[in-house]
């Protein structure tokens, strides 16, 4: 499971940061990823609950911001958020002259609340 190694590197980063910034407990973490990134929220939560045990992150609340799939439409000349996961047409003008412009972002740490 890809999520396990991602959470592992996230925890490593948080612990290095804790060493530098001298905090001893993390109260909450906010993560983000794109909805087309193949990451699964439930798997991330599971990996987190297993791997945070006995670390300074244990018991921290986990919050997610899931970034929507977006396309750039050359006819509308605009970035458009897709209502579903993927589309072959622009949902606004039905044009096919589109490129994917968002939604594949990998896991990122957005915010962290510490003691
Ligand atoms: Zn369009």
Backbone and ligand atoms as CSV (ligand in chain L), in Angstrom:
chain,resi,resn,atom,element,x,y,z
A,1,UNK,N,N,0.846,-1.197,0.000
A,1,UNK,CA,C,0.000,0.000,0.000
A,1,UNK,C,C,0.885,1.252,0.000
A,2,UNK,N,N,0.710,2.048,-1.018
A,2,UNK,CA,C,1.440,3.296,-1.221
A,2,UNK,C,C,1.292,4.241,-0.023
A,3,UNK,N,N,0.106,4.238,0.579
A,3,UNK,CA,C,-0.198,5.142,1.680
A,3,UNK,C,C,0.725,4.941,2.880
A,4,UNK,N,N,1.119,3.681,3.133
A,4,UNK,CA,C,1.976,3.400,4.289
A,4,UNK,C,C,3.314,4.125,4.190
A,5,UNK,N,N,3.936,4.081,3.017
A,5,UNK,CA,C,5.239,4.738,2.879
A,5,UNK,C,C,5.095,6.257,2.887
A,6,UNK,N,N,3.982,6.753,2.368
A,6,UNK,CA,C,3.767,8.207,2.399
A,6,UNK,C,C,3.603,8.713,3.830
A,7,UNK,N,N,2.806,7.980,4.624
A,7,UNK,CA,C,2.599,8.378,6.019
A,7,UNK,C,C,3.910,8.247,6.789
A,8,UNK,N,N,4.684,7.201,6.466
A,8,UNK,CA,C,5.976,7.030,7.134
A,8,UNK,C,C,6.885,8.230,6.873
A,9,UNK,N,N,6.965,8.692,5.643
A,9,UNK,CA,C,7.844,9.840,5.388
A,9,UNK,C,C,7.274,11.120,5.980
A,10,UNK,N,N,5.958,11.205,6.034
A,10,UNK,CA,C,5.336,12.361,6.681
A,10,UNK,C,C,5.723,12.408,8.164
A,11,UNK,N,N,5.646,11.250,8.838
A,11,UNK,CA,C,5.981,11.203,10.263
A,11,UNK,C,C,7.454,11.533,10.500
A,12,UNK,N,N,8.311,11.079,9.600
A,12,UNK,CA,C,9.731,11.392,9.709
A,12,UNK,C,C,9.957,12.900,9.625
A,13,UNK,N,N,9.274,13.543,8.686
A,13,UNK,CA,C,9.396,14.996,8.533
A,13,UNK,C,C,8.911,15.718,9.784
A,14,UNK,N,N,7.767,15.277,10.313
A,14,UNK,CA,C,7.209,15.918,11.513
A,14,UNK,C,C,8.163,15.765,12.694
A,15,UNK,N,N,8.788,14.583,12.836
A,15,UNK,CA,C,9.692,14.374,13.965
A,15,UNK,C,C,10.977,15.181,13.837
A,16,UNK,N,N,11.470,15.330,12.619
A,16,UNK,CA,C,12.642,16.189,12.422
A,16,UNK,C,C,12.307,17.636,12.771
A,17,UNK,N,N,11.132,18.040,12.372
A,17,UNK,CA,C,10.661,19.385,12.639
A,17,UNK,C,C,10.496,19.599,14.150
A,18,UNK,N,N,9.966,18.596,14.834
A,18,UNK,CA,C,9.784,18.668,16.289
A,18,UNK,C,C,11.125,18.826,16.995
A,19,UNK,N,N,12.150,18.141,16.479
A,19,UNK,CA,C,13.478,18.240,17.055
A,19,UNK,C,C,14.030,19.652,16.935
A,20,UNK,N,N,13.798,20.268,15.799
A,20,UNK,CA,C,14.274,21.634,15.564
A,20,UNK,C,C,13.470,22.661,16.343
A,21,UNK,N,N,12.150,22.509,16.316
A,21,UNK,CA,C,11.270,23.533,16.882
A,21,UNK,C,C,10.892,23.281,18.337
A,22,UNK,N,N,11.360,22.177,18.896
A,22,UNK,CA,C,11.150,21.858,20.315
A,22,UNK,C,C,9.691,21.760,20.734
A,23,UNK,N,N,8.881,21.089,19.959
A,23,UNK,CA,C,7.546,20.766,20.459
A,23,UNK,C,C,7.484,19.269,20.728
A,24,UNK,N,N,6.566,18.867,21.620
A,24,UNK,CA,C,6.580,17.474,22.044
A,24,UNK,C,C,5.289,16.736,21.692
A,25,UNK,N,N,4.319,17.458,21.170
A,25,UNK,CA,C,3.074,16.797,20.835
A,25,UNK,C,C,2.409,17.507,19.658
A,26,UNK,N,N,1.829,16.720,18.793
A,26,UNK,CA,C,1.095,17.290,17.668
A,26,UNK,C,C,-0.388,17.080,17.927
A,27,UNK,N,N,-1.145,18.169,17.900
A,27,UNK,CA,C,-2.576,18.057,18.181
A,27,UNK,C,C,-3.400,17.754,16.937
A,28,UNK,N,N,-3.018,18.381,15.830
A,28,UNK,CA,C,-3.746,18.073,14.590
A,28,UNK,C,C,-2.869,18.315,13.370
A,29,UNK,N,N,-3.207,17.611,12.333
A,29,UNK,CA,C,-2.496,17.725,11.065
A,29,UNK,C,C,-3.516,17.890,9.959
A,30,UNK,N,N,-3.204,18.767,9.021
A,30,UNK,CA,C,-4.069,18.888,7.866
A,30,UNK,C,C,-3.278,18.537,6.614
A,31,UNK,N,N,-3.795,17.555,5.899
A,31,UNK,CA,C,-3.109,17.075,4.702
A,31,UNK,C,C,-3.948,17.378,3.467
A,32,UNK,N,N,-3.291,17.486,2.351
A,32,UNK,CA,C,-4.058,17.664,1.115
A,32,UNK,C,C,-3.540,16.720,0.039
A,33,UNK,N,N,-4.445,16.351,-0.858
A,33,UNK,CA,C,-4.045,15.596,-2.049
A,33,UNK,C,C,-5.136,15.761,-3.106
A,34,UNK,N,N,-4.765,15.530,-4.335
A,34,UNK,CA,C,-5.716,15.659,-5.437
A,34,UNK,C,C,-6.593,14.429,-5.543
A,35,UNK,N,N,-7.832,14.634,-5.975
A,35,UNK,CA,C,-8.736,13.476,-6.014
A,35,UNK,C,C,-8.403,12.488,-7.118
A,36,UNK,N,N,-7.532,12.873,-8.048
A,36,UNK,CA,C,-7.104,11.933,-9.089
A,36,UNK,C,C,-5.752,11.300,-8.771
A,37,UNK,N,N,-5.253,11.518,-7.562
A,37,UNK,CA,C,-3.889,11.097,-7.236
A,37,UNK,C,C,-3.765,9.619,-6.895
A,38,UNK,N,N,-4.850,8.859,-6.908
A,38,UNK,CA,C,-4.844,7.435,-6.547
A,38,UNK,C,C,-4.688,7.219,-5.053
A,39,UNK,N,N,-4.672,8.272,-4.271
A,39,UNK,CA,C,-4.601,8.091,-2.831
A,39,UNK,C,C,-6.009,7.924,-2.287
A,40,UNK,N,N,-6.100,7.130,-1.250
A,40,UNK,CA,C,-7.389,6.847,-0.664
A,40,UNK,C,C,-7.405,7.350,0.776
A,41,UNK,N,N,-8.399,8.169,1.078
A,41,UNK,CA,C,-8.480,8.780,2.391
A,41,UNK,C,C,-8.530,7.747,3.528
A,42,UNK,N,N,-9.327,6.705,3.323
A,42,UNK,CA,C,-9.465,5.682,4.358
A,42,UNK,C,C,-8.146,4.944,4.590
A,43,UNK,N,N,-7.421,4.669,3.507
A,43,UNK,CA,C,-6.122,3.999,3.647
A,43,UNK,C,C,-5.126,4.912,4.351
A,44,UNK,N,N,-5.190,6.205,4.070
A,44,UNK,CA,C,-4.300,7.159,4.735
A,44,UNK,C,C,-4.610,7.211,6.228
A,45,UNK,N,N,-5.898,7.232,6.556
A,45,UNK,CA,C,-6.289,7.269,7.968
A,45,UNK,C,C,-5.845,6.001,8.686
A,46,UNK,N,N,-5.986,4.871,7.989
A,46,UNK,CA,C,-5.573,3.606,8.593
A,46,UNK,C,C,-4.055,3.589,8.810
A,47,UNK,N,N,-3.299,3.953,7.780
A,47,UNK,CA,C,-1.842,3.989,7.889
A,47,UNK,C,C,-1.419,4.924,9.018
A,48,UNK,N,N,-2.101,6.039,9.111
A,48,UNK,CA,C,-1.777,7.017,10.140
A,48,UNK,C,C,-2.017,6.448,11.537
A,49,UNK,N,N,-3.154,5.777,11.724
A,49,UNK,CA,C,-3.471,5.269,13.058
A,49,UNK,C,C,-2.482,4.184,13.478
A,50,UNK,N,N,-2.032,3.383,12.517
A,50,UNK,CA,C,-1.066,2.325,12.829
A,50,UNK,C,C,0.324,2.919,13.097
A,51,UNK,N,N,0.762,3.808,12.205
A,51,UNK,CA,C,2.150,4.256,12.262
A,51,UNK,C,C,2.417,5.393,13.237
A,52,UNK,N,N,1.356,6.079,13.677
A,52,UNK,CA,C,1.582,7.175,14.619
A,52,UNK,C,C,1.671,6.680,16.054
A,53,UNK,N,N,1.344,5.403,16.287
A,53,UNK,CA,C,1.391,4.851,17.640
A,53,UNK,C,C,2.777,5.042,18.238
A,54,UNK,N,N,2.816,5.517,19.495
A,54,UNK,CA,C,4.069,5.719,20.222
A,54,UNK,C,C,4.990,6.761,19.575
A,55,UNK,N,N,4.432,7.668,18.797
A,55,UNK,CA,C,5.208,8.807,18.303
A,55,UNK,C,C,4.555,10.081,18.862
A,56,UNK,N,N,5.170,11.220,18.619
A,56,UNK,CA,C,4.600,12.472,19.122
A,56,UNK,C,C,3.309,12.848,18.396
A,57,UNK,N,N,3.011,12.122,17.357
A,57,UNK,CA,C,1.804,12.416,16.573
A,57,UNK,C,C,0.618,11.559,17.027
A,58,UNK,N,N,0.885,10.611,17.924
A,58,UNK,CA,C,-0.177,9.709,18.355
A,58,UNK,C,C,-1.382,10.489,18.891
A,59,UNK,N,N,-2.564,10.120,18.423
A,59,UNK,CA,C,-3.787,10.753,18.896
A,59,UNK,C,C,-4.131,12.070,18.215
A,60,UNK,N,N,-3.278,12.524,17.325
A,60,UNK,CA,C,-3.548,13.790,16.643
A,60,UNK,C,C,-4.742,13.649,15.702
A,61,UNK,N,N,-5.497,14.731,15.602
A,61,UNK,CA,C,-6.625,14.731,14.673
A,61,UNK,C,C,-6.098,14.894,13.255
A,62,UNK,N,N,-6.708,14.172,12.355
A,62,UNK,CA,C,-6.276,14.205,10.966
A,62,UNK,C,C,-7.385,14.831,10.123
A,63,UNK,N,N,-6.997,15.832,9.352
A,63,UNK,CA,C,-7.983,16.516,8.533
A,63,UNK,C,C,-7.475,16.528,7.093
A,64,UNK,N,N,-8.398,16.450,6.154
A,64,UNK,CA,C,-7.983,16.401,4.751
A,64,UNK,C,C,-8.616,17.504,3.930
A,65,UNK,N,N,-7.815,18.017,3.020
A,65,UNK,CA,C,-8.395,18.871,1.995
A,65,UNK,C,C,-8.152,18.149,0.679
A,66,UNK,N,N,-9.228,17.703,0.070
A,66,UNK,CA,C,-9.091,16.966,-1.180
A,66,UNK,C,C,-9.305,17.924,-2.343
A,67,UNK,N,N,-8.244,18.103,-3.116
A,67,UNK,CA,C,-8.279,19.085,-4.203
A,67,UNK,C,C,-9.045,18.515,-5.394
A,68,UNK,N,N,-9.935,19.305,-5.964
A,68,UNK,CA,C,-10.789,18.791,-7.040
A,68,UNK,C,C,-10.036,18.588,-8.345
A,69,UNK,N,N,-10.610,17.739,-9.199
A,69,UNK,CA,C,-10.102,17.600,-10.559
A,69,UNK,C,C,-10.425,18.893,-11.307
A,70,UNK,N,N,-9.454,19.409,-12.043
A,70,UNK,CA,C,-9.662,20.645,-12.800
A,70,UNK,C,C,-9.131,20.488,-14.210
A,71,UNK,N,N,-9.771,21.150,-15.128
A,71,UNK,CA,C,-9.250,21.195,-16.488
A,71,UNK,C,C,-9.077,22.648,-16.890
A,72,UNK,N,N,-8.190,22.852,-17.879
A,72,UNK,CA,C,-8.142,24.160,-18.513
A,72,UNK,C,C,-8.802,23.990,-19.876
A,73,UNK,N,N,-9.801,24.816,-20.163
A,73,UNK,CA,C,-10.505,24.745,-21.441
A,73,UNK,C,C,-10.003,25.877,-22.331
A,74,UNK,N,N,-9.532,25.504,-23.527
A,74,UNK,CA,C,-8.983,26.520,-24.435
A,74,UNK,C,C,-10.084,27.373,-25.078
A,75,UNK,N,N,-11.299,26.857,-25.138
A,75,UNK,CA,C,-12.406,27.649,-25.680
A,75,UNK,C,C,-12.905,28.656,-24.652
A,76,UNK,N,N,-13.093,28.197,-23.419
A,76,UNK,CA,C,-13.538,29.112,-22.357
A,76,UNK,C,C,-12.373,29.976,-21.861
A,77,UNK,N,N,-11.141,29.562,-22.160
A,77,UNK,CA,C,-9.927,30.221,-21.655
A,77,UNK,C,C,-9.966,30.354,-20.145
A,78,UNK,N,N,-10.300,29.250,-19.510
A,78,UNK,CA,C,-10.469,29.268,-18.062
A,78,UNK,C,C,-10.183,27.910,-17.443
A,79,UNK,N,N,-9.779,27.941,-16.174
A,79,UNK,CA,C,-9.649,26.745,-15.363
A,79,UNK,C,C,-11.032,26.387,-14.835
A,80,UNK,N,N,-11.442,25.156,-15.028
A,80,UNK,CA,C,-12.788,24.766,-14.604
A,80,UNK,C,C,-12.713,23.539,-13.705
A,81,UNK,N,N,-13.383,23.616,-12.564
A,81,UNK,CA,C,-13.440,22.488,-11.635
A,81,UNK,C,C,-14.451,21.470,-12.158
A,82,UNK,N,N,-14.039,20.227,-12.216
A,82,UNK,CA,C,-14.931,19.179,-12.708
A,82,UNK,C,C,-15.808,18.667,-11.576
A,83,UNK,N,N,-17.086,18.486,-11.849
A,83,UNK,CA,C,-17.976,17.948,-10.818
A,83,UNK,C,C,-17.664,16.482,-10.509
A,84,UNK,N,N,-17.276,15.720,-11.495
A,84,UNK,CA,C,-16.941,14.313,-11.281
A,84,UNK,C,C,-15.440,14.132,-11.225
A,85,UNK,N,N,-14.989,12.923,-11.441
A,85,UNK,CA,C,-13.569,12.639,-11.360
A,85,UNK,C,C,-12.828,13.060,-12.628
A,86,UNK,N,N,-13.329,12.694,-13.761
A,86,UNK,CA,C,-12.652,13.018,-15.016
A,86,UNK,C,C,-13.673,13.237,-16.109
A,87,UNK,N,N,-13.339,14.080,-17.072
A,87,UNK,CA,C,-14.251,14.317,-18.184
A,87,UNK,C,C,-13.451,14.442,-19.460
A,88,UNK,N,N,-14.078,14.103,-20.581
A,88,UNK,CA,C,-13.416,14.264,-21.870
A,88,UNK,C,C,-13.844,15.553,-22.542
A,89,UNK,N,N,-14.854,16.193,-21.949
A,89,UNK,CA,C,-15.371,17.447,-22.490
A,89,UNK,C,C,-15.346,18.514,-21.406
A,90,UNK,N,N,-15.334,19.745,-21.856
A,90,UNK,CA,C,-15.507,20.853,-20.925
A,90,UNK,C,C,-16.963,20.839,-20.444
A,91,UNK,N,N,-17.194,20.831,-19.130
A,91,UNK,CA,C,-18.573,20.783,-18.648
A,91,UNK,C,C,-19.356,22.054,-18.987
A,92,UNK,N,N,-18.657,23.119,-19.345
A,92,UNK,CA,C,-19.343,24.375,-19.625
A,92,UNK,C,C,-19.743,24.506,-21.101
A,93,UNK,N,N,-18.769,24.245,-22.013
A,93,UNK,CA,C,-19.058,24.478,-23.442
A,93,UNK,C,C,-19.042,23.180,-24.245
A,94,UNK,N,N,-18.829,22.037,-23.597
A,94,UNK,CA,C,-18.751,20.716,-24.242
A,94,UNK,C,C,-17.558,20.593,-25.190
A,95,UNK,N,N,-16.654,21.588,-25.180
A,95,UNK,CA,C,-15.489,21.532,-26.059
A,95,UNK,C,C,-14.530,20.428,-25.624
A,96,UNK,N,N,-13.774,19.904,-26.627
A,96,UNK,CA,C,-12.832,18.829,-26.308
A,96,UNK,C,C,-11.399,19.328,-26.217
A,97,UNK,N,N,-11.227,20.623,-26.392
A,97,UNK,CA,C,-9.898,21.210,-26.371
A,97,UNK,C,C,-9.514,21.552,-24.931
A,98,UNK,N,N,-9.232,20.493,-24.155
A,98,UNK,CA,C,-8.986,20.688,-22.722
A,98,UNK,C,C,-7.710,19.978,-22.292
A,99,UNK,N,N,-7.094,20.479,-21.236
A,99,UNK,CA,C,-5.993,19.742,-20.601
A,99,UNK,C,C,-6.256,19.679,-19.109
A,100,UNK,N,N,-5.777,18.601,-18.521
A,100,UNK,CA,C,-5.918,18.436,-17.076
A,100,UNK,C,C,-5.039,19.474,-16.378
A,101,UNK,N,N,-5.590,20.223,-15.444
A,101,UNK,CA,C,-4.774,21.243,-14.778
A,101,UNK,C,C,-4.740,21.086,-13.262
A,102,UNK,N,N,-5.460,20.123,-12.725
A,102,UNK,CA,C,-5.405,19.933,-11.284
A,102,UNK,C,C,-6.101,18.661,-10.868
A,103,UNK,N,N,-5.727,18.163,-9.686
A,103,UNK,CA,C,-6.376,16.970,-9.162
A,103,UNK,C,C,-5.424,15.812,-8.977
A,104,UNK,N,N,-4.203,15.945,-9.518
A,104,UNK,CA,C,-3.243,14.840,-9.385
A,104,UNK,C,C,-2.179,15.137,-8.329
A,105,UNK,N,N,-2.391,16.174,-7.525
A,105,UNK,CA,C,-1.409,16.564,-6.516
A,105,UNK,C,C,-1.147,15.420,-5.527
A,106,UNK,N,N,0.119,15.229,-5.196
A,106,UNK,CA,C,0.481,14.194,-4.225
A,106,UNK,C,C,0.250,14.701,-2.804
A,107,UNK,N,N,0.421,13.803,-1.853
A,107,UNK,CA,C,0.161,14.128,-0.453
A,107,UNK,C,C,1.061,15.266,0.043
A,108,UNK,N,N,0.453,16.224,0.715
A,108,UNK,CA,C,1.185,17.379,1.202
A,108,UNK,C,C,0.697,17.744,2.606
A,109,UNK,N,N,1.623,18.202,3.442
A,109,UNK,CA,C,1.247,18.670,4.762
A,109,UNK,C,C,0.901,20.151,4.673
A,110,UNK,N,N,-0.343,20.486,4.974
A,110,UNK,CA,C,-0.784,21.879,4.854
A,110,UNK,C,C,-0.588,22.657,6.141
A,111,UNK,N,N,-1.044,22.064,7.235
A,111,UNK,CA,C,-1.018,22.747,8.518
A,111,UNK,C,C,-0.736,21.756,9.625
A,112,UNK,N,N,-0.190,22.285,10.722
A,112,UNK,CA,C,0.089,21.435,11.864
A,112,UNK,C,C,-0.111,22.259,13.118
A,113,UNK,N,N,-0.856,21.704,14.076
A,113,UNK,CA,C,-1.100,22.381,15.327
A,113,UNK,C,C,-0.352,21.615,16.422
A,114,UNK,N,N,0.567,22.305,17.124
A,114,UNK,CA,C,1.425,21.583,18.076
A,114,UNK,C,C,1.377,22.202,19.463
A,115,UNK,N,N,1.830,21.419,20.439
A,115,UNK,CA,C,1.984,21.895,21.818
A,115,UNK,C,C,3.462,22.064,22.112
L,1,ZN,ZN,ZN,-15.107,25.259,-22.235
